Amino acid sequence: AIARLNNIENDLDFAEHLIINAGVAIVPGSAFGCPDHIRISIATSMENLENAIKRIGLAL
C-alpha cells in the first residue's frame, strides 16, 4: 500500500511525486487494476537500481 505523504492520496499522485522529486518513473498499480500499489522495472544495472532507491528515499 502507498504510504500517506502530504498531498499524496493515491498511486497516481505517488508516481507523479517520484518522477518530479526523484527522477524515478514507476507505474501506478491502478493501471493494472491494483489501486494504491505500484510497479517498478528492475531491468537495468544494479548501479542504476541502487541510485534510484537512494533518490526515492530522499524524495520521501
mmCIF file of the N, C-alpha and C atoms, coordinates in Angstrom:
data_MODEL
# 
_entry.id   MODEL 
# 
loop_
_atom_site.group_PDB 
_atom_site.id 
_atom_site.type_symbol 
_atom_site.label_atom_id 
_atom_site.label_alt_id 
_atom_site.label_comp_id 
_atom_site.label_asym_id 
_atom_site.label_entity_id 
_atom_site.label_seq_id 
_atom_site.pdbx_PDB_ins_code 
_atom_site.Cartn_x 
_atom_site.Cartn_y 
_atom_site.Cartn_z 
_atom_site.occupancy 
_atom_site.B_iso_or_equiv 
_atom_site.pdbx_formal_charge 
_atom_site.auth_seq_id 
_atom_site.auth_comp_id 
_atom_site.auth_asym_id 
_atom_site.auth_atom_id 
_atom_site.pdbx_PDB_model_num 
ATOM 1   N N  . ALA A 1 1  ? 0.840  -1.187 0.000   1.00 0.00 ? 1  ALA A N  1 
ATOM 2   C CA . ALA A 1 1  ? 0.000  0.000  0.000   1.00 0.00 ? 1  ALA A CA 1 
ATOM 3   C C  . ALA A 1 1  ? 0.879  1.242  0.000   1.00 0.00 ? 1  ALA A C  1 
ATOM 4   N N  . ILE A 1 2  ? 0.348  2.317  -0.503  1.00 0.00 ? 2  ILE A N  1 
ATOM 5   C CA . ILE A 1 2  ? 1.074  3.579  -0.588  1.00 0.00 ? 2  ILE A CA 1 
ATOM 6   C C  . ILE A 1 2  ? 1.117  4.242  0.784   1.00 0.00 ? 2  ILE A C  1 
ATOM 7   N N  . ALA A 1 3  ? 2.308  4.640  1.179   1.00 0.00 ? 3  ALA A N  1 
ATOM 8   C CA . ALA A 1 3  ? 2.437  5.416  2.416   1.00 0.00 ? 3  ALA A CA 1 
ATOM 9   C C  . ALA A 1 3  ? 1.761  6.762  2.213   1.00 0.00 ? 3  ALA A C  1 
ATOM 10  N N  . ARG A 1 4  ? 1.104  7.258  3.226   1.00 0.00 ? 4  ARG A N  1 
ATOM 11  C CA . ARG A 1 4  ? 0.417  8.550  3.130   1.00 0.00 ? 4  ARG A CA 1 
ATOM 12  C C  . ARG A 1 4  ? 1.409  9.677  3.393   1.00 0.00 ? 4  ARG A C  1 
ATOM 13  N N  . LEU A 1 5  ? 1.637  10.478 2.377   1.00 0.00 ? 5  LEU A N  1 
ATOM 14  C CA . LEU A 1 5  ? 2.513  11.637 2.465   1.00 0.00 ? 5  LEU A CA 1 
ATOM 15  C C  . LEU A 1 5  ? 1.688  12.873 2.154   1.00 0.00 ? 5  LEU A C  1 
ATOM 16  N N  . ASN A 1 6  ? 2.205  14.023 2.488   1.00 0.00 ? 6  ASN A N  1 
ATOM 17  C CA . ASN A 1 6  ? 1.491  15.269 2.196   1.00 0.00 ? 6  ASN A CA 1 
ATOM 18  C C  . ASN A 1 6  ? 1.121  15.349 0.724   1.00 0.00 ? 6  ASN A C  1 
ATOM 19  N N  . ASN A 1 7  ? -0.135 15.636 0.454   1.00 0.00 ? 7  ASN A N  1 
ATOM 20  C CA . ASN A 1 7  ? -0.661 15.829 -0.898  1.00 0.00 ? 7  ASN A CA 1 
ATOM 21  C C  . ASN A 1 7  ? -0.595 14.587 -1.774  1.00 0.00 ? 7  ASN A C  1 
ATOM 22  N N  . ILE A 1 8  ? -0.335 13.436 -1.197  1.00 0.00 ? 8  ILE A N  1 
ATOM 23  C CA . ILE A 1 8  ? -0.325 12.189 -1.960  1.00 0.00 ? 8  ILE A CA 1 
ATOM 24  C C  . ILE A 1 8  ? -1.475 11.335 -1.448  1.00 0.00 ? 8  ILE A C  1 
ATOM 25  N N  . GLU A 1 9  ? -2.489 11.210 -2.284  1.00 0.00 ? 9  GLU A N  1 
ATOM 26  C CA . GLU A 1 9  ? -3.698 10.498 -1.886  1.00 0.00 ? 9  GLU A CA 1 
ATOM 27  C C  . GLU A 1 9  ? -3.830 9.118  -2.524  1.00 0.00 ? 9  GLU A C  1 
ATOM 28  N N  . ASN A 1 10 ? -3.063 8.871  -3.605  1.00 0.00 ? 10 ASN A N  1 
ATOM 29  C CA . ASN A 1 10 ? -3.231 7.600  -4.311  1.00 0.00 ? 10 ASN A CA 1 
ATOM 30  C C  . ASN A 1 10 ? -1.975 7.270  -5.107  1.00 0.00 ? 10 ASN A C  1 
ATOM 31  N N  . ASP A 1 11 ? -2.022 6.159  -5.805  1.00 0.00 ? 11 ASP A N  1 
ATOM 32  C CA . ASP A 1 11 ? -0.862 5.698  -6.559  1.00 0.00 ? 11 ASP A CA 1 
ATOM 33  C C  . ASP A 1 11 ? -0.476 6.645  -7.694  1.00 0.00 ? 11 ASP A C  1 
ATOM 34  N N  . LEU A 1 12 ? -1.442 7.324  -8.290  1.00 0.00 ? 12 LEU A N  1 
ATOM 35  C CA . LEU A 1 12 ? -1.132 8.286  -9.357  1.00 0.00 ? 12 LEU A CA 1 
ATOM 36  C C  . LEU A 1 12 ? -0.367 9.484  -8.802  1.00 0.00 ? 12 LEU A C  1 
ATOM 37  N N  . ASP A 1 13 ? -0.808 9.990  -7.660  1.00 0.00 ? 13 ASP A N  1 
ATOM 38  C CA . ASP A 1 13 ? -0.102 11.094 -7.005  1.00 0.00 ? 13 ASP A CA 1 
ATOM 39  C C  . ASP A 1 13 ? 1.322  10.677 -6.646  1.00 0.00 ? 13 ASP A C  1 
ATOM 40  N N  . PHE A 1 14 ? 1.462  9.441  -6.158  1.00 0.00 ? 14 PHE A N  1 
ATOM 41  C CA . PHE A 1 14 ? 2.775  8.943  -5.753  1.00 0.00 ? 14 PHE A CA 1 
ATOM 42  C C  . PHE A 1 14 ? 3.715  8.842  -6.953  1.00 0.00 ? 14 PHE A C  1 
ATOM 43  N N  . ALA A 1 15 ? 3.202  8.329  -8.066  1.00 0.00 ? 15 ALA A N  1 
ATOM 44  C CA . ALA A 1 15 ? 4.016  8.223  -9.279  1.00 0.00 ? 15 ALA A CA 1 
ATOM 45  C C  . ALA A 1 15 ? 4.467  9.603  -9.746  1.00 0.00 ? 15 ALA A C  1 
ATOM 46  N N  . GLU A 1 16 ? 3.556  10.564 -9.706  1.00 0.00 ? 16 GLU A N  1 
ATOM 47  C CA . GLU A 1 16 ? 3.907  11.930 -10.098 1.00 0.00 ? 16 GLU A CA 1 
ATOM 48  C C  . GLU A 1 16 ? 4.946  12.519 -9.147  1.00 0.00 ? 16 GLU A C  1 
ATOM 49  N N  . HIS A 1 17 ? 4.782  12.283 -7.863  1.00 0.00 ? 17 HIS A N  1 
ATOM 50  C CA . HIS A 1 17 ? 5.732  12.774 -6.864  1.00 0.00 ? 17 HIS A CA 1 
ATOM 51  C C  . HIS A 1 17 ? 7.138  12.229 -7.137  1.00 0.00 ? 17 HIS A C  1 
ATOM 52  N N  . LEU A 1 18 ? 7.241  10.932 -7.423  1.00 0.00 ? 18 LEU A N  1 
ATOM 53  C CA . LEU A 1 18 ? 8.560  10.339 -7.647  1.00 0.00 ? 18 LEU A CA 1 
ATOM 54  C C  . LEU A 1 18 ? 9.213  10.836 -8.925  1.00 0.00 ? 18 LEU A C  1 
ATOM 55  N N  . ILE A 1 19 ? 8.460  11.000 -9.993  1.00 0.00 ? 19 ILE A N  1 
ATOM 56  C CA . ILE A 1 19 ? 9.080  11.473 -11.235 1.00 0.00 ? 19 ILE A CA 1 
ATOM 57  C C  . ILE A 1 19 ? 9.555  12.914 -11.087 1.00 0.00 ? 19 ILE A C  1 
ATOM 58  N N  . ILE A 1 20 ? 8.785  13.728 -10.373 1.00 0.00 ? 20 ILE A N  1 
ATOM 59  C CA . ILE A 1 20 ? 9.153  15.136 -10.196 1.00 0.00 ? 20 ILE A CA 1 
ATOM 60  C C  . ILE A 1 20 ? 10.285 15.298 -9.191  1.00 0.00 ? 20 ILE A C  1 
ATOM 61  N N  . ASN A 1 21 ? 10.205 14.602 -8.069  1.00 0.00 ? 21 ASN A N  1 
ATOM 62  C CA . ASN A 1 21 ? 11.129 14.834 -6.962  1.00 0.00 ? 21 ASN A CA 1 
ATOM 63  C C  . ASN A 1 21 ? 12.318 13.888 -6.904  1.00 0.00 ? 21 ASN A C  1 
ATOM 64  N N  . ALA A 1 22 ? 12.237 12.758 -7.605  1.00 0.00 ? 22 ALA A N  1 
ATOM 65  C CA . ALA A 1 22 ? 13.342 11.805 -7.571  1.00 0.00 ? 22 ALA A CA 1 
ATOM 66  C C  . ALA A 1 22 ? 13.866 11.471 -8.958  1.00 0.00 ? 22 ALA A C  1 
ATOM 67  N N  . GLY A 1 23 ? 13.127 11.857 -9.996  1.00 0.00 ? 23 GLY A N  1 
ATOM 68  C CA . GLY A 1 23 ? 13.539 11.498 -11.347 1.00 0.00 ? 23 GLY A CA 1 
ATOM 69  C C  . GLY A 1 23 ? 13.435 10.002 -11.595 1.00 0.00 ? 23 GLY A C  1 
ATOM 70  N N  . VAL A 1 24 ? 12.518 9.354  -10.869 1.00 0.00 ? 24 VAL A N  1 
ATOM 71  C CA . VAL A 1 24 ? 12.326 7.910  -10.989 1.00 0.00 ? 24 VAL A CA 1 
ATOM 72  C C  . VAL A 1 24 ? 10.902 7.648  -11.474 1.00 0.00 ? 24 VAL A C  1 
ATOM 73  N N  . ALA A 1 25 ? 10.786 6.868  -12.536 1.00 0.00 ? 25 ALA A N  1 
ATOM 74  C CA . ALA A 1 25 ? 9.471  6.540  -13.086 1.00 0.00 ? 25 ALA A CA 1 
ATOM 75  C C  . ALA A 1 25 ? 9.003  5.197  -12.543 1.00 0.00 ? 25 ALA A C  1 
ATOM 76  N N  . ILE A 1 26 ? 7.770  5.175  -12.073 1.00 0.00 ? 26 ILE A N  1 
ATOM 77  C CA . ILE A 1 26 ? 7.108  3.946  -11.650 1.00 0.00 ? 26 ILE A CA 1 
ATOM 78  C C  . ILE A 1 26 ? 5.773  3.882  -12.376 1.00 0.00 ? 26 ILE A C  1 
ATOM 79  N N  . VAL A 1 27 ? 5.136  2.737  -12.327 1.00 0.00 ? 27 VAL A N  1 
ATOM 80  C CA . VAL A 1 27 ? 3.818  2.597  -12.939 1.00 0.00 ? 27 VAL A CA 1 
ATOM 81  C C  . VAL A 1 27 ? 2.790  2.480  -11.818 1.00 0.00 ? 27 VAL A C  1 
ATOM 82  N N  . PRO A 1 28 ? 1.783  3.341  -11.822 1.00 0.00 ? 28 PRO A N  1 
ATOM 83  C CA . PRO A 1 28 ? 0.736  3.225  -10.810 1.00 0.00 ? 28 PRO A CA 1 
ATOM 84  C C  . PRO A 1 28 ? 0.021  1.878  -10.929 1.00 0.00 ? 28 PRO A C  1 
ATOM 85  N N  . GLY A 1 29 ? -0.219 1.241  -9.809  1.00 0.00 ? 29 GLY A N  1 
ATOM 86  C CA . GLY A 1 29 ? -0.901 -0.048 -9.812  1.00 0.00 ? 29 GLY A CA 1 
ATOM 87  C C  . GLY A 1 29 ? -2.301 0.013  -10.383 1.00 0.00 ? 29 GLY A C  1 
ATOM 88  N N  . SER A 1 30 ? -2.929 1.182  -10.309 1.00 0.00 ? 30 SER A N  1 
ATOM 89  C CA . SER A 1 30 ? -4.288 1.311  -10.844 1.00 0.00 ? 30 SER A CA 1 
ATOM 90  C C  . SER A 1 30 ? -4.332 1.018  -12.340 1.00 0.00 ? 30 SER A C  1 
ATOM 91  N N  . ALA A 1 31 ? -3.204 1.148  -13.025 1.00 0.00 ? 31 ALA A N  1 
ATOM 92  C CA . ALA A 1 31 ? -3.143 0.812  -14.450 1.00 0.00 ? 31 ALA A CA 1 
ATOM 93  C C  . ALA A 1 31 ? -3.334 -0.688 -14.671 1.00 0.00 ? 31 ALA A C  1 
ATOM 94  N N  . PHE A 1 32 ? -3.155 -1.477 -13.610 1.00 0.00 ? 32 PHE A N  1 
ATOM 95  C CA . PHE A 1 32 ? -3.291 -2.932 -13.677 1.00 0.00 ? 32 PHE A CA 1 
ATOM 96  C C  . PHE A 1 32 ? -4.415 -3.439 -12.775 1.00 0.00 ? 32 PHE A C  1 
ATOM 97  N N  . GLY A 1 33 ? -5.292 -2.527 -12.357 1.00 0.00 ? 33 GLY A N  1 
ATOM 98  C CA . GLY A 1 33 ? -6.400 -2.925 -11.503 1.00 0.00 ? 33 GLY A CA 1 
ATOM 99  C C  . GLY A 1 33 ? -6.035 -3.090 -10.040 1.00 0.00 ? 33 GLY A C  1 
ATOM 100 N N  . CYS A 1 34 ? -4.886 -2.552 -9.638  1.00 0.00 ? 34 CYS A N  1 
ATOM 101 C CA . CYS A 1 34 ? -4.438 -2.650 -8.245  1.00 0.00 ? 34 CYS A CA 1 
ATOM 102 C C  . CYS A 1 34 ? -4.167 -1.257 -7.688  1.00 0.00 ? 34 CYS A C  1 
ATOM 103 N N  . PRO A 1 35 ? -5.220 -0.491 -7.427  1.00 0.00 ? 35 PRO A N  1 
ATOM 104 C CA . PRO A 1 35 ? -5.012 0.865  -6.912  1.00 0.00 ? 35 PRO A CA 1 
ATOM 105 C C  . PRO A 1 35 ? -4.244 0.856  -5.593  1.00 0.00 ? 35 PRO A C  1 
ATOM 106 N N  . ASP A 1 36 ? -3.528 1.939  -5.359  1.00 0.00 ? 36 ASP A N  1 
ATOM 107 C CA . ASP A 1 36 ? -2.707 2.129  -4.159  1.00 0.00 ? 36 ASP A CA 1 
ATOM 108 C C  . ASP A 1 36 ? -1.527 1.174  -4.073  1.00 0.00 ? 36 ASP A C  1 
ATOM 109 N N  . HIS A 1 37 ? -1.117 0.622  -5.213  1.00 0.00 ? 37 HIS A N  1 
ATOM 110 C CA . HIS A 1 37 ? 0.107  -0.159 -5.321  1.00 0.00 ? 37 HIS A CA 1 
ATOM 111 C C  . HIS A 1 37 ? 0.915  0.429  -6.476  1.00 0.00 ? 37 HIS A C  1 
ATOM 112 N N  . ILE A 1 38 ? 2.162  0.004  -6.607  1.00 0.00 ? 38 ILE A N  1 
ATOM 113 C CA . ILE A 1 38 ? 2.998  0.459  -7.715  1.00 0.00 ? 38 ILE A CA 1 
ATOM 114 C C  . ILE A 1 38 ? 3.696  -0.730 -8.351  1.00 0.00 ? 38 ILE A C  1 
ATOM 115 N N  . ARG A 1 39 ? 4.172  -0.523 -9.553  1.00 0.00 ? 39 ARG A N  1 
ATOM 116 C CA . ARG A 1 39 ? 5.029  -1.498 -10.227 1.00 0.00 ? 39 ARG A CA 1 
ATOM 117 C C  . ARG A 1 39 ? 6.304  -0.783 -10.636 1.00 0.00 ? 39 ARG A C  1 
ATOM 118 N N  . ILE A 1 40 ? 7.399  -1.493 -10.488 1.00 0.00 ? 40 ILE A N  1 
ATOM 119 C CA . ILE A 1 40 ? 8.691  -0.960 -10.907 1.00 0.00 ? 40 ILE A CA 1 
ATOM 120 C C  . ILE A 1 40 ? 9.367  -1.978 -11.820 1.00 0.00 ? 40 ILE A C  1 
ATOM 121 N N  . SER A 1 41 ? 10.222 -1.480 -12.673 1.00 0.00 ? 41 SER A N  1 
ATOM 122 C CA . SER A 1 41 ? 11.016 -2.355 -13.522 1.00 0.00 ? 41 SER A CA 1 
ATOM 123 C C  . SER A 1 41 ? 12.418 -2.448 -12.935 1.00 0.00 ? 41 SER A C  1 
ATOM 124 N N  . ILE A 1 42 ? 12.933 -3.653 -12.882 1.00 0.00 ? 42 ILE A N  1 
ATOM 125 C CA . ILE A 1 42 ? 14.295 -3.841 -12.393 1.00 0.00 ? 42 ILE A CA 1 
ATOM 126 C C  . ILE A 1 42 ? 15.215 -4.284 -13.533 1.00 0.00 ? 42 ILE A C  1 
ATOM 127 N N  . ALA A 1 43 ? 14.785 -4.019 -14.762 1.00 0.00 ? 43 ALA A N  1 
ATOM 128 C CA . ALA A 1 43 ? 15.552 -4.410 -15.941 1.00 0.00 ? 43 ALA A CA 1 
ATOM 129 C C  . ALA A 1 43 ? 16.601 -3.352 -16.269 1.00 0.00 ? 43 ALA A C  1 
ATOM 130 N N  . THR A 1 44 ? 17.543 -3.201 -15.361 1.00 0.00 ? 44 THR A N  1 
ATOM 131 C CA . THR A 1 44 ? 18.641 -2.256 -15.530 1.00 0.00 ? 44 THR A CA 1 
ATOM 132 C C  . THR A 1 44 ? 19.806 -2.738 -14.679 1.00 0.00 ? 44 THR A C  1 
ATOM 133 N N  . SER A 1 45 ? 20.879 -1.997 -14.676 1.00 0.00 ? 45 SER A N  1 
ATOM 134 C CA . SER A 1 45 ? 22.050 -2.410 -13.903 1.00 0.00 ? 45 SER A CA 1 
ATOM 135 C C  . SER A 1 45 ? 21.814 -2.231 -12.407 1.00 0.00 ? 45 SER A C  1 
ATOM 136 N N  . MET A 1 46 ? 22.564 -2.965 -11.609 1.00 0.00 ? 46 MET A N  1 
ATOM 137 C CA . MET A 1 46 ? 22.481 -2.839 -10.158 1.00 0.00 ? 46 MET A CA 1 
ATOM 138 C C  . MET A 1 46 ? 22.831 -1.417 -9.734  1.00 0.00 ? 46 MET A C  1 
ATOM 139 N N  . GLU A 1 47 ? 23.779 -0.806 -10.413 1.00 0.00 ? 47 GLU A N  1 
ATOM 140 C CA . GLU A 1 47 ? 24.159 0.575  -10.103 1.00 0.00 ? 47 GLU A CA 1 
ATOM 141 C C  . GLU A 1 47 ? 22.971 1.527  -10.284 1.00 0.00 ? 47 GLU A C  1 
ATOM 142 N N  . ASN A 1 48 ? 22.254 1.379  -11.388 1.00 0.00 ? 48 ASN A N  1 
ATOM 143 C CA . ASN A 1 48 ? 21.078 2.227  -11.620 1.00 0.00 ? 48 ASN A CA 1 
ATOM 144 C C  . ASN A 1 48 ? 19.992 1.980  -10.579 1.00 0.00 ? 48 ASN A C  1 
ATOM 145 N N  . LEU A 1 49 ? 19.776 0.718  -10.211 1.00 0.00 ? 49 LEU A N  1 
ATOM 146 C CA . LEU A 1 49 ? 18.773 0.398  -9.195  1.00 0.00 ? 49 LEU A CA 1 
ATOM 147 C C  . LEU A 1 49 ? 19.131 1.014  -7.848  1.00 0.00 ? 49 LEU A C  1 
ATOM 148 N N  . GLU A 1 50 ? 20.385 0.880  -7.450  1.00 0.00 ? 50 GLU A N  1 
ATOM 149 C CA . GLU A 1 50 ? 20.819 1.445  -6.171  1.00 0.00 ? 50 GLU A CA 1 
ATOM 150 C C  . GLU A 1 50 ? 20.660 2.962  -6.165  1.00 0.00 ? 50 GLU A C  1 
ATOM 151 N N  . ASN A 1 51 ? 21.002 3.588  -7.271  1.00 0.00 ? 51 ASN A N  1 
ATOM 152 C CA . ASN A 1 51 ? 20.858 5.039  -7.398  1.00 0.00 ? 51 ASN A CA 1 
ATOM 153 C C  . ASN A 1 51 ? 19.389 5.441  -7.296  1.00 0.00 ? 51 ASN A C  1 
ATOM 154 N N  . ALA A 1 52 ? 18.522 4.724  -7.976  1.00 0.00 ? 52 ALA A N  1 
ATOM 155 C CA . ALA A 1 52 ? 17.087 5.032  -7.941  1.00 0.00 ? 52 ALA A CA 1 
ATOM 156 C C  . ALA A 1 52 ? 16.519 4.860  -6.539  1.00 0.00 ? 52 ALA A C  1 
ATOM 157 N N  . ILE A 1 53 ? 16.918 3.810  -5.852  1.00 0.00 ? 53 ILE A N  1 
ATOM 158 C CA . ILE A 1 53 ? 16.433 3.572  -4.490  1.00 0.00 ? 53 ILE A CA 1 
ATOM 159 C C  . ILE A 1 53 ? 16.859 4.701  -3.563  1.00 0.00 ? 53 ILE A C  1 
ATOM 160 N N  . LYS A 1 54 ? 18.086 5.157  -3.703  1.00 0.00 ? 54 LYS A N  1 
ATOM 161 C CA . LYS A 1 54 ? 18.555 6.283  -2.885  1.00 0.00 ? 54 LYS A CA 1 
ATOM 162 C C  . LYS A 1 54 ? 17.739 7.541  -3.172  1.00 0.00 ? 54 LYS A C  1 
ATOM 163 N N  . ARG A 1 55 ? 17.483 7.814  -4.457  1.00 0.00 ? 55 ARG A N  1 
ATOM 164 C CA . ARG A 1 55 ? 16.709 9.006  -4.817  1.00 0.00 ? 55 ARG A CA 1 
ATOM 165 C C  . ARG A 1 55 ? 15.269 8.912  -4.324  1.00 0.00 ? 55 ARG A C  1 
ATOM 166 N N  . ILE A 1 56 ? 14.690 7.720  -4.380  1.00 0.00 ? 56 ILE A N  1 
ATOM 167 C CA . ILE A 1 56 ? 13.335 7.537  -3.844  1.00 0.00 ? 56 ILE A CA 1 
ATOM 168 C C  . ILE A 1 56 ? 13.333 7.819  -2.347  1.00 0.00 ? 56 ILE A C  1 
ATOM 169 N N  . GLY A 1 57 ? 14.307 7.284  -1.642  1.00 0.00 ? 57 GLY A N  1 
ATOM 170 C CA . GLY A 1 57 ? 14.397 7.524  -0.202  1.00 0.00 ? 57 GLY A CA 1 
ATOM 171 C C  . GLY A 1 57 ? 14.490 8.996  0.133   1.00 0.00 ? 57 GLY A C  1 
ATOM 172 N N  . LEU A 1 58 ? 15.267 9.735  -0.624  1.00 0.00 ? 58 LEU A N  1 
ATOM 173 C CA . LEU A 1 58 ? 15.400 11.176 -0.385  1.00 0.00 ? 58 LEU A CA 1 
ATOM 174 C C  . LEU A 1 58 ? 14.108 11.920 -0.696  1.00 0.00 ? 58 LEU A C  1 
ATOM 175 N N  . ALA A 1 59 ? 13.352 11.434 -1.668  1.00 0.00 ? 59 ALA A N  1 
ATOM 176 C CA . ALA A 1 59 ? 12.105 12.103 -2.058  1.00 0.00 ? 59 ALA A CA 1 
ATOM 177 C C  . ALA A 1 59 ? 10.963 11.831 -1.081  1.00 0.00 ? 59 ALA A C  1 
ATOM 178 N N  . LEU A 1 60 ? 11.126 10.825 -0.247  1.00 0.00 ? 60 LEU A N  1 
ATOM 179 C CA . LEU A 1 60 ? 10.074 10.500 0.708   1.00 0.00 ? 60 LEU A CA 1 
ATOM 180 C C  . LEU A 1 60 ? 10.290 11.251 1.997   1.00 0.00 ? 60 LEU A C  1 
# 
